[in-house]
Amino acid sequence: MTKADISKPVYTQRVGAALVVTNNRPEERNPISAELFGQVMAAITAASSDPEIAAIILTGAGGFFCAGGNLNDLAASRDLTPEQRRARLEILHDFTRAVVASPTPVIAAVEGGAAGAGCSIALACDFVVAARDAQFLVAYVNVGLTPDGGVTSFLADIMPRQMAQEMCLLGTPQTAERFQQFGAVNVVSDPGEALQDALALADRLARGPRQTIATIKGLCAAAPGNTLADQLELEAVAMVNAQCGEDAKEGIAAFFGKRRPAFNTH
């Protein structure tokens, strides 16, 4: 484990095969910030060039994942022009796009809750590990605002329209266990154990074929917006390339040799 400056509002440290990005403003329940976006974008860049990094983990200090936007900042935005407000919002949306497009899997380790843009960030990740008592909340309606960060798209992918509208129109929170029933939470952890379970998931990814995992992630990300014909074409190109790759060479040799494959050593 590398050392981190835990006095910073956001800090990154290497733990095993994972880069862990911690939002460290627990007194404010870890709102979104330029520092958070910058650290995560830097982690995505670092992971893309470091074959030893199998996953990026996003988490929050003090037992809460992320409370979303700071209401003081949102109130002050009334004094900005529409173009300025849009520019600030695009920073969040660029962040969402980067997480979805990251070739390295991104894991959300959720304690306490993921609210507003915090819920958007969690659902943008490839895996969600959440404490049993954590809640997911889209409560913009309670302060006269509308959702952002892609959360309405992510909710539409995982639950019926009526349930998504209950969350968005009434601000009804959902538990980690309910989100697991919808398929949006991969692991429900004991309270306080979400990060450890996320690290265990990162270790599992570390034993898999990194380049193949990156390609599969890209296929999964493209599928919802593609026709079947387009997706078949992407899969064909990916499979043709994979068949002559080092990952397949090792994986097939290990299968016939009745041994565990040693990926990521070539």
Secondary structure, DSSP 4 states (H G I P E B T S, - for coil): -----TTSSEEEEEETTEEEEEE--GGGT-B--HHHHHHHHHHHHHHHT-TT--EEEEEEGGG--B-BS-HHHHHHGGGS-HHHHHHHHHHHHHHHHHHHH-SS-EEEEE-SEEETHHHHHHHHSSEEEEETT-EEE--GGGGT----TTHHHHHHHHS-HHHHHHHHHH---EEHHHHHHHT--SEEE-TT-HHHHHHHHHHHHHTS-HHHHHHHHHHHHHGGGS-HHHHHHHHHHHHHHHHTSHHHHHHHHHHHTTS---TT--
